[in-house]
Amino acid sequence: MDAAKRKWKRVKVDIRVRIRRWDEPEAAPAVVRTYELSRGGTSVYASETLQVGTLVWIDLSSAVGTGESGIKAVVKNRRGFRLGMEFVDLSESDGVAIENCLAAVEGLVEI
């Protein structure tokens, strides 16, 4: 999709976040690396075998240095080890966590 048509600005980031399947709250989260982040979603590099449509929990707190901040997302696409995820059911505090994460990353580059 053309950047001018996107609802949210995407930013290239290289931060580690934790993810786990939404339906496995007791499972240990996997640490993955992000590639892009926006108010609407993120893409990550992950060796996890998550299929399109899988609901996941993403913790951005390592990037913002705060307590745990779990955000619900759905896997929208997968290309090899790169997963594209869309945030769903965002609360106001989720939006603030995403904005804080974006603000905390130095050298942001809009793509």
C-alpha positions, 0 to 999 in steps of 0.5 A: 500500500502507498504510504500516502494512503496509510492511516498511520505513519509507519516507522522503521524500528529495531527493538525487542518485544515479547509476543505470545499467542492470545489464547495461551496466557500462561505460556512464556512469551517469545522475544522477537525483533520489530521491523516497523511500528505504527499506531495501527500495527507492527511487523516483526521477525519471529521464528514462531510458527504463527499463522495468519489470523492468530491473535497475539499479545505484544508487550512493548514495555522493554522499548519504553522502560515501563511495566508490562503493557500487553496489546492485542494484535492479529497476524495479518500476513506472513512472509518467511520469518516476517509477520505483519500484525494489526493491533485490535481492540486498542484502549486509550492506554494501549495507544499511549503505550504505542506512542510512548514506544515510538517517542522512545526510539531514537532516530525514527525514520518515516517510511 
